[in-house]
């Protein structure tokens, strides 16, 4: 039986896995070069046995790193720090292994240019600035071990290692940014596909039923005409909602509109509305949600308090937050009615009002009781997305 579970090493958590894989190929190539130099040059060393021990440790460390850097759970800062420390110690071992007259004009032995791997690792994990700093530090230690620190300005070690760290780090950051943008695009496409699917189902079912009720209710007349009017309002509102839902998330978040005008447009003639003289500009999708809250509250008033009940809508701009109050002078909601409705699966108040406001990062407070009417007070910070 086949499995769809990908191994840990195959998961690309931030888009840099291909770079890490290429870095490990480079690590193996530099290790092979270091072994070749050891075979050719060990006859010139003062401590040949120690040089072979060091090259063996270097080979073992290379093997471990080649595996560890391919696993997301071990590809962390402590491992990179350990690699830098081990690299510096191996570079300094040149002093103990190779005679001064031999190594003074050589590369660090036995490490050779294998030392560049530490710079590459820092750059991939921590970015171009950290990579460049690591390259300069390791380069200075290499020059110090070779007794060439006084000639740092004329030596190519510093610019080469610094440039490697800068270039690899920049490439890793670009890969991460591209990976993030790709994941965002995938999520947006998935959300768009799901909205389109739901829109088709709603169009084929709910909208057709509402259109039928609207048409037949007008034909029947009387109470049927009122039912047709309500069905028509819901059909129009649902069509608007479906058309707006097809807008991309970033488009909905950047478009702004005046909350006052949007609320005023859905109020019945019998409702009293008060708002500031200046516009209250909010992102379009947040305005749509607040308008839906007002519409739901007014619908509950008409349904439970009757057509003779008065509604009052107050909109306040407090600078850092918006306060929306919807109140009626109806009989109020009896104690336990909301819990009973929730138990029966009728989530109108809990979901349409409290759920919408909570999703926006705001709060909705209900004040009600027999004989005192119903009041919703919604607080929403302007900075909330």
Number of C-alpha atoms within 10 A of each C-alpha: 2 4 5 5 7 8 8 11 14 12 13 14 11 16 20 18 22 12 17 21 15 10 20 21 13 17 22 17 12 20 23 14 16 21 19 11 15 21 11 10 14 18 11 14 21 15 14 16 11 14 21 17 11 18 19 13 13 21 17 12 14 20 15 11 19 19 14 16 21 21 18 16 10 14 17 14 13 10 16 23 14 12 21 22 14 16 22 20 12 21 25 20 19 23 19 14 22 23 14 17 8 11 19 16 11 11 17 24 29 26 26 21 16 24 25 24 25 25 32 31 29 27 29 28 20 18 22 25 17 19 29 27 19 25 30 21 17 25 26 18 20 24 21 17 23 22 15 16 15 10 11 15 10 10 14 11 20 22 17 16 28 24 19 22 31 24 19 24 26 19 18 24 20 15 19 18 14 14 17 15 12 13 14 12 12 12 12 15 13 12 16 17 13 12 16 16 12 13 21 13 12 16 17 11 11 14 21 13 15 21 17 14 20 23 17 15 21 16 12 11 12 11 11 17 18 14 17 24 17 16 21 20 14 16 20 15 13 18 16 11 13 18 12 14 17 15 14 13 13 9 12 16 15 11 12 16 17 15 22 22 13 15 22 18 9 13 18 11 8 12 16 15 16 13 18 11 7 9 13 20 14 20 18 20 22 23 21 18 17 22 20 18 25 23 19 16 23 24 13 16 25 17 10 14 20 13 11 11 16 18 23 17 22 16 20 16 15 10 9 9 15 19 17 21 19 24 23 24 17 23 18 19 18 11 11 9 10 16 13 11 14 15 10 9 9 13 15 16 17 14 13 17 25 19 18 19 20 14 12 16 15 19 18 19 13 15 13 19 15 12 12 14 20 23 21 21 17 22 18 20 16 19 9 10 12
